[in-house]
Amino acid sequence: MALPMNDTRLKFMEAIARRRTITALYNGAELTLAPHLMFERRGDLFVGALNLNKNWRSDEEPRLGQFKLDGLGAAEVRDEEFEPLPSFEPAPPTEIDTLVLAV
């Protein structure tokens, strides 16, 4: 089944391919994300991204959050580049997921 192309999907694909940060609205809050991968789960698209707005405890290793693409709006690719997390593996989070794109 081919997934429809939409503006948000294209912007996240560009951000992943170019290793650029992206801003988007999620649950009413503006987030700045470093998207590492896009994957499909049960017919829905998700993005695995580092939330650059999150305050991590000093003993906590930053990790990717999973964001449903349908829940992300007003996406804008920024000029700011990012380096993938050192622990990042370009693989879908679970065996039921299908990788679409990764850095």
C-alpha positions in Angstrom: 0.0 0.0 0.0 1.5 3.3 -1.0 1.3 6.0 1.6 0.2 9.4 0.5 2.8 12.1 0.1 2.2 15.2 2.0 4.0 18.4 3.0 4.9 17.3 6.5 6.2 13.9 5.2 8.3 15.6 2.6 9.8 18.1 5.0 10.7 15.4 7.5 12.3 13.3 4.7 14.3 16.3 3.6 15.4 17.0 7.2 16.5 13.3 7.6 18.3 13.2 4.3 20.1 16.5 4.8 20.6 16.1 8.6 18.8 19.3 9.4 16.8 20.2 12.5 13.1 20.8 12.0 10.5 22.6 14.0 7.0 21.3 14.3 3.9 21.6 16.5 3.1 18.4 18.5 0.2 18.4 21.0 0.1 22.2 20.9 3.8 22.7 21.7 6.5 23.8 19.3 9.4 21.3 19.2 12.8 21.5 17.6 13.7 18.0 16.5 16.8 16.2 15.1 15.0 13.5 13.1 17.1 10.4 12.7 14.7 8.0 10.9 11.2 7.6 9.5 9.4 4.2 9.8 6.0 2.7 9.2 4.1 0.9 11.9 0.7 -0.7 11.1 0.1 1.6 8.1 1.1 4.8 10.0 4.3 6.8 9.6 6.4 7.7 12.6 9.6 9.7 13.1 12.4 8.8 15.5 13.8 12.1 16.6 15.9 13.7 19.3 13.7 16.4 21.0 16.2 19.3 21.3 13.8 21.1 23.7 13.9 18.3 26.3 16.0 18.8 29.4 17.9 15.6 30.1 19.1 14.7 33.6 22.9 14.7 33.7 23.0 10.9 34.2 20.5 10.3 31.5 21.6 9.4 27.9 19.7 11.4 25.3 17.5 9.1 23.2 15.1 9.3 20.3 11.4 9.8 20.9 8.8 8.4 18.5 6.4 10.9 17.0 3.5 9.9 14.9 3.7 11.9 11.7 0.0 12.7 11.6 0.5 14.5 15.0 3.2 16.8 13.7 2.1 20.0 12.1 3.5 23.3 10.7 6.8 21.6 10.0 9.7 23.8 8.9 13.2 22.5 8.0 15.9 24.7 9.5 19.4 25.4 8.3 20.9 24.0 11.5 22.7 20.7 11.0 22.9 17.9 13.5 25.1 14.9 14.1 23.3 11.6 14.8 23.5 10.3 18.3 26.6 8.1 18.7 24.4 5.2 19.8 22.1 5.5 16.8 21.5 2.4 14.7 19.6 2.9 11.4 17.0 0.3 12.1 13.3 0.3 12.9 12.5 0.3 16.6 10.7 -3.1 16.5 10.4 -6.1 14.2 6.9 -5.1 13.2 8.2 -1.7 11.9 9.4 -1.0 8.4 12.3 1.5 7.9 11.4 4.2 5.3 14.5 6.5 5.7 17.4 7.1 8.0 20.4 9.4 8.3 
